[in-house]
Amino acid sequence: MTTEELVAQIRLKKSFLCIGLDTDLEKIPSHLLKEEDPIFEFNKAIIDATHHLCVAYKPNIAFYEAYGIKGWIALDKTIKYLNTNYPELFTIADAKRGDIGNTSTRYAKAFFEDMEFDSVTIAPYMGKDSVEPFLAFKNKHTILLALTSNKGAYDFQIKLISGKELYKEVLETSITYENSENLMYVVGATKATFLSEIRKIIPNSFLLVPGVGAQGGSLEDVYKYGANKQIGLLVNSSRGIIYASKDEDFAQKAAKSALQLQKQMKKLMH
Ligand SMILES: O=C(O)c1cc(=O)[nH]c(=O)n1[C@@H]1O[C@H](COP(=O)(O)O)[C@@H](O)[C@H]1O
C-alpha cells in the first residue's frame, strides 16, 4: 500500500487508529475455545466489528509464535482474511526483526511476499545493512524502533552518545539509508513530549505510536506534538480494545472501545 492510500483512508474514516491483534488464548472468551481455530475466530470477529473505525491492524507476531505451527496458521489466515475482505486496511507485522543483510532479506520475504503484510517493525541496532534489505521492497514500509514505550527505553535510547540522544542518532542516520522514503518509526505514546524534537528530524514520516490504553499514554498529547500535515500517525491500542469484554458480546464491546478512540481522533483532526 502506498502512503497516499493510507492518508486517504485516514481522511475518509477520520481515524488514525491501529488495532493490535495481540491474541492470547488465556484472555479470549472461553466459548471460542471449542472452535477449531480459536485465535482466527477471535481475530475475524474483532476485524468484522471494528474495520470501519480503524485504518490499520497490527498482529504482534509473538502472540502467534507462542502457539507454534497452530499460531502461524492462525496468523496466515488472519492476514489473508484482511487482504481479501478489507484490502484498504494497512497491515503491520509487529515482528521487531533485523539481522545481517542476507538474513534480513529472508525476513522481508516472509512478511512482505509470503504473508503480504504492508509493513514490518524492525530493530535498528544492527544498522544500515540490516535495515536496507527491508527498504528495498516497493510500496512496503519498514517501521524502525526509535523511542519505545517501555521503561527500558531509558537504558539506551535516551543515553547521550557524543552529546546526542541515541534515538536521535537512529533517526538521523536512518534517513541516509537507500530507499529511506519507505521508513516509518515507532515512538511510544508514553513519550509524547519527545515528539516535537522527533518531528524536527523527520517532519514527514509516519509514526506508529503504541501505548495508549493499557500503557496509559495520552492521545491528545500524541496528536499535539506528533501530528503533521498528513496526520502522519498510526496510534495503536491492543488490550484496551480487543479485551474490552470476555463475554459473548466481546466483538461489540471491542467496537465500542474503538469507537471511543475514533471519536476522540475525529475531534482532534478538526
Ligand atoms: O512496536 C510496537 O508495536 C511496540 C513498541 C513499543 O514501544 N511499545 C509497544 O507497546 N509496542 C507494541 O504495541 C502493543 C501495545 O499493546 P497494548 O499495551 O496492549 O495496547 C504490543 O503489541 C507491543 O508489543
The ligand as a Tripos MOL2 file, in Angstrom:
@<TRIPOS>MOLECULE
LIG
   24    25     1     0     0
SMALL
NO_CHARGES

@<TRIPOS>ATOM
      1 O1          6.4550   -1.9770   18.0990 O.co2     1 LIG1
      2 C1          5.4400   -1.9130   18.8020 C.2       1 LIG1
      3 O2          4.3230   -2.0260   18.3130 O.co2     1 LIG1
      4 C2          5.5980   -1.5270   20.2130 C.ar      1 LIG1
      5 C3          6.6230   -0.6520   20.5100 C.ar      1 LIG1
      6 C4          6.6480   -0.0090   21.7610 C.ar      1 LIG1
      7 O3          7.4770    0.8480   22.0230 O.2       1 LIG1
      8 N1          5.7210   -0.3510   22.6850 N.ar      1 LIG1
      9 C5          4.7280   -1.2700   22.4350 C.ar      1 LIG1
     10 O4          3.8890   -1.4800   23.3170 O.2       1 LIG1
     11 N2          4.6900   -1.9090   21.2290 N.ar      1 LIG1
     12 C6          3.6740   -2.9510   20.9420 C.3       1 LIG1
     13 O5          2.3850   -2.3530   20.9140 O.3       1 LIG1
     14 C7          1.4190   -3.2020   21.5360 C.3       1 LIG1
     15 C8          0.8400   -2.4650   22.7450 C.3       1 LIG1
     16 O6         -0.2010   -3.1940   23.3030 O.3       1 LIG1
     17 P1         -1.2070   -2.6000   24.4170 P.3       1 LIG1
     18 O7         -0.3470   -2.0380   25.5130 O.co2     1 LIG1
     19 O8         -1.9940   -3.7900   24.8370 O.co2     1 LIG1
     20 O9         -2.0400   -1.5420   23.7530 O.co2     1 LIG1
     21 C9          2.1590   -4.5020   21.8640 C.3       1 LIG1
     22 O10         1.9980   -5.3790   20.7600 O.3       1 LIG1
     23 C10         3.6080   -4.0700   21.9850 C.3       1 LIG1
     24 O11         4.4990   -5.1090   21.6350 O.3       1 LIG1
@<TRIPOS>BOND
     1     1     2 2
     2     2     3 1
     3     2     4 1
     4     4     5 ar
     5     4    11 ar
     6     5     6 ar
     7     6     7 2
     8     6     8 ar
     9     8     9 ar
    10     9    10 2
    11     9    11 ar
    12    11    12 1
    13    12    13 1
    14    12    23 1
    15    13    14 1
    16    14    15 1
    17    14    21 1
    18    15    16 1
    19    16    17 1
    20    17    18 2
    21    17    19 1
    22    17    20 1
    23    21    22 1
    24    21    23 1
    25    23    24 1
@<TRIPOS>SUBSTRUCTURE
     1 LIG1         1 GROUP 0 **** ****
